[in-house]
Amino acid sequence: MQRRNFLKTVGLGAAGVAAAPFVTTASARAQETYTWDMVTSWPKNFPALGTGANDFARRVEQLSNGRMQIRVHGAGELVPALEVFDAVAAGTAEMGHSASYYWRGKVAASQFFTAVPFGMTTTEMNAWLYHGGGQELWDEIYGKHNLKPFPVGNTGAQMAGWFKKEINSLADMQGLKLRLPGLAGEAMNAIGVSTVNMAGSEIFTSLQTGVLDAADWVGPYNDMAFGLHQVADYYYTSVWNEPTAVLEGTVNLDAWNALPEDLQDVIREAARASNMAMNSEFAYRNAQALETLVDEHGVQLRTFPDDVMEALYASSQEVIQNQIDNDEESRQVYESYSAFQKVLRPFTDVGEYAYLKSRDSVGA
């Protein structure tokens, strides 16, 4: 009897152990929840840029079934607009949303991951990042600064900017004070313009008070949101400076490595979806805003004269060449960028470009 009772007790104990869930370190980690802070270079809820960051955070929460939440902070709430890179690298926030060409003083090669004057279009840029090795180079360079980057949005082609006086020749550009970041800003400097990099929220006041004579921001949708048509009369549509403009999401590398693989995949897919969604929104909103600017506000659209465009093309090539001659990371990135552009160019020319010319020629 005692033997039977002993065996019965052991059996019940074994069954109890078998019925309990087998918890491993990996499965426990997969049940953890994460709350991150994202600092941005945009005013809180600013159209497309700020709301694009919100959209990314929403996608992450949805795709993770609530296991991951990202609190989005506008420029100046936790860190200034142009200190996002340093804040995320240091772990002050786990994530940032900005534009890589703001960091040219820290990482010269970063500029190539936003826009290259007279460079690739948005479609071509996405192809390079997703399929041509661009993402891998970006990872390698930013990894040295404790960051993991992603494309998280794109404005599409950007306008040449707002000018307080009309530009009729290259001579009219001399001595102008212009807000323009990145490689394009350096190219403008080379033709006699004086450029500065400042947060978007400072542009209106700087134009109004005469600190600036001209400024680029984004395009009709965002430019109208800042009221730039109220402080400058001429809107130059000559796209040369940013034929595309990638917005970057940066993740602190320590925080990234601490995530389980499924949540890393969530961030990747949310970033990809948000990248496409923002570009689509800009295409629609810019069209609406341009009509409003012209029809309701009387904005005067202009294009740069030929001598200005020719000078800008020449100075852009010189600036790029100088940078790749003096910075090894820039050389590696631009070699990949330009080689991939040469692969895509023939099809772009006989495909989308040829179609647009055909559409224009028949008046469609």
Backbone hydrogen bonds, N-H to C=O, Kabsch-Sander energy under -0.5 kcal/mol:
donor,donor_aa,acceptor,acceptor_aa,energy
5,N,1,M,-2.5
6,F,2,Q,-2.3
7,L,3,R,-2.3
8,K,4,R,-2.3
9,T,5,N,-2.3
10,V,6,F,-2.3
11,G,7,L,-2.6
12,L,8,K,-2.4
13,G,9,T,-2.3
14,A,10,V,-2.7
15,A,11,G,-2.5
16,G,12,L,-2.3
17,V,13,G,-2.1
18,A,14,A,-2.6
19,A,15,A,-2.2
20,A,16,G,-1.4
23,V,21,P,-1.0
24,T,22,F,-0.6
28,A,24,T,-2.4
29,R,25,T,-2.2
30,A,26,A,-1.8
31,Q,27,S,-0.6
31,Q,28,A,-1.0
32,E,29,R,-1.1
34,Y,67,R,-2.8
36,W,69,Q,-2.9
38,M,71,R,-3.2
39,V,37,D,-0.5
39,V,95,M,-2.4
40,T,73,H,-1.3
41,S,97,H,-1.7
46,F,43,P,-2.3
49,L,47,P,-2.8
50,G,46,F,-1.1
51,T,46,F,-2.1
52,G,48,A,-0.9
53,A,49,L,-1.4
54,N,50,G,-1.8
55,D,51,T,-2.4
56,F,52,G,-2.1
57,A,53,A,-2.1
58,R,54,N,-2.4
59,R,55,D,-2.3
60,V,56,F,-2.3
61,E,57,A,-2.0
62,Q,58,R,-2.3
63,L,59,R,-3.1
64,S,60,V,-1.7
65,N,62,Q,-1.6
66,G,61,E,-2.8
67,R,64,S,-1.6
69,Q,34,Y,-2.7
71,R,36,W,-3.3
72,V,70,I,-0.6
73,H,38,M,-2.9
75,A,42,W,-3.1
76,G,79,V,-2.8
77,E,74,G,-2.0
78,L,74,G,-0.6
83,E,80,P,-1.9
84,V,81,A,-0.6
87,A,83,E,-2.1
88,V,84,V,-2.4
89,A,85,F,-2.3
90,A,86,D,-2.1
91,G,87,A,-0.6
91,G,88,V,-0.7
92,T,87,A,-2.1
93,A,87,A,-1.0
94,E,37,D,-0.5
95,M,37,D,-2.0
96,G,250,T,-2.5
97,H,39,V,-2.0
98,S,248,E,-2.4
102,Y,99,A,-1.7
103,W,100,S,-1.9
104,R,101,Y,-1.0
106,K,103,W,-2.0
107,V,103,W,-3.2
110,S,107,V,-1.8
111,Q,108,A,-1.1
112,F,109,A,-1.3
113,F,110,S,-1.8
114,T,111,Q,-1.6
115,A,111,Q,-1.6
118,F,240,W,-2.3
119,G,116,V,-2.3
122,T,243,P,-0.6
125,M,121,T,-2.9
126,N,122,T,-2.6
127,A,123,T,-1.8
128,W,124,E,-2.2
129,L,125,M,-2.6
130,Y,126,N,-2.9
131,H,127,A,-2.5
132,G,127,A,-0.8
132,G,128,W,-1.2
134,G,128,W,-2.4
135,Q,129,L,-1.3
137,L,133,G,-1.8
138,W,134,G,-2.4
139,D,135,Q,-2.8
140,E,136,E,-2.2
141,I,137,L,-2.5
142,Y,138,W,-2.6
143,G,139,D,-2.2
144,K,140,E,-0.7
144,K,141,I,-0.7
145,H,142,Y,-2.0
146,N,143,G,-1.5
147,L,142,Y,-1.7
148,K,251,V,-2.4
150,F,249,G,-1.9
152,V,150,F,-0.6
152,V,247,L,-3.4
155,T,245,A,-1.8
158,Q,242,E,-2.6
159,M,218,V,-1.3
160,A,236,Y,-1.3
161,G,236,Y,-1.4
162,W,215,A,-3.2
163,F,234,Y,-2.8
164,K,213,D,-2.0
168,N,166,E,-0.7
172,D,169,S,-1.1
173,M,170,L,-1.6
174,Q,170,L,-0.5
174,Q,171,A,-1.0
175,G,192,G,-3.1
176,L,173,M,-1.7
178,L,176,L,-0.7
178,L,194,S,-2.5
179,R,214,A,-1.6
180,L,178,L,-0.8
180,L,196,V,-1.9
182,G,101,Y,-0.6
185,G,181,P,-1.0
186,E,182,G,-1.5
187,A,183,L,-2.2
188,M,184,A,-2.3
189,N,185,G,-2.1
190,A,186,E,-1.6
191,I,187,A,-0.6
191,I,188,M,-1.3
192,G,189,N,-1.5
193,V,188,M,-2.1
194,S,176,L,-3.2
195,T,193,V,-0.6
196,V,178,L,-2.0
198,M,196,V,-0.5
202,E,199,A,-1.9
203,I,200,G,-1.5
206,S,202,E,-1.8
207,L,203,I,-2.5
208,Q,204,F,-2.6
209,T,205,T,-2.4
210,G,206,S,-0.5
210,G,207,L,-0.6
211,V,206,S,-1.2
212,L,206,S,-2.3
213,D,177,K,-3.1
214,A,177,K,-1.7
215,A,162,W,-2.2
216,D,179,R,-2.5
223,D,219,G,-3.1
224,M,220,P,-2.3
225,A,221,Y,-1.4
226,F,222,N,-1.4
227,G,224,M,-1.1
228,L,223,D,-2.1
230,Q,227,G,-1.9
231,V,228,L,-1.4
232,A,228,L,-0.8
234,Y,163,F,-2.2
235,Y,300,Q,-2.7
236,Y,161,G,-3.1
236,Y,234,Y,-0.6
237,T,235,Y,-0.6
237,T,302,R,-2.7
239,V,237,T,-0.9
240,W,238,S,-0.7
246,V,114,T,-1.7
247,L,153,G,-2.7
248,E,98,S,-1.9
249,G,150,F,-2.9
250,T,96,G,-2.1
250,T,248,E,-0.5
251,V,148,K,-2.3
252,N,94,E,-2.9
253,L,146,N,-2.3
256,W,252,N,-2.5
257,N,253,L,-2.5
258,A,254,D,-1.2
259,L,255,A,-0.5
259,L,256,W,-1.3
263,L,260,P,-0.7
264,Q,260,P,-1.7
265,D,261,E,-2.2
266,V,262,D,-1.6
267,I,263,L,-2.1
268,R,264,Q,-2.2
269,E,265,D,-2.6
270,A,266,V,-2.6
271,A,267,I,-2.4
272,R,268,R,-2.2
273,A,269,E,-2.5
274,S,270,A,-2.4
275,N,271,A,-2.1
276,M,272,R,-1.9
277,A,273,A,-2.4
278,M,274,S,-2.3
279,N,275,N,-1.4
280,S,276,M,-1.9
281,E,277,A,-2.2
282,F,278,M,-2.5
283,A,279,N,-1.9
284,Y,280,S,-1.6
285,R,281,E,-3.2
286,N,282,F,-2.8
287,A,283,A,-1.0
288,Q,284,Y,-1.8
289,A,285,R,-2.8
290,L,286,N,-2.7
291,E,287,A,-1.6
292,T,288,Q,-1.9
293,L,289,A,-2.9
294,V,290,L,-2.2
295,D,291,E,-2.9
296,E,292,T,-2.1
297,H,292,T,-1.3
298,G,294,V,-0.7
299,V,293,L,-2.5
300,Q,233,D,-1.4
301,L,299,V,-0.7
302,R,235,Y,-2.4
308,V,305,P,-0.7
309,M,305,P,-1.9
310,E,306,D,-2.7
311,A,307,D,-1.8
312,L,308,V,-2.5
313,Y,309,M,-2.3
314,A,310,E,-2.2
315,S,311,A,-2.6
316,S,312,L,-2.3
317,Q,313,Y,-2.0
318,E,314,A,-1.8
319,V,315,S,-2.6
320,I,316,S,-2.5
321,Q,317,Q,-2.4
322,N,318,E,-2.5
323,Q,319,V,-2.2
324,I,320,I,-2.6
325,D,321,Q,-1.7
326,N,322,N,-1.0
326,N,323,Q,-0.6
327,D,323,Q,-1.0
331,R,327,D,-2.0
332,Q,328,E,-2.3
333,V,329,E,-2.4
334,Y,330,S,-2.9
335,E,331,R,-2.3
336,S,332,Q,-1.7
337,Y,333,V,-2.9
338,S,334,Y,-3.2
339,A,335,E,-1.8
340,F,336,S,-2.2
341,Q,337,Y,-2.2
342,K,338,S,-1.8
343,V,339,A,-1.3
344,L,340,F,-2.0
345,R,341,Q,-2.5
347,F,344,L,-0.6
348,T,344,L,-2.3
349,D,345,R,-2.7
350,V,346,P,-1.9
351,G,347,F,-1.8
353,Y,348,T,-2.5
354,A,348,T,-0.5
354,A,349,D,-0.7
355,Y,351,G,-2.3
356,L,352,E,-2.5
357,K,353,Y,-2.1
358,S,354,A,-2.2
359,R,355,Y,-2.9
360,D,356,L,-2.2
361,S,357,K,-2.3
362,V,358,S,-1.5
363,G,360,D,-0.9
364,A,359,R,-2.1
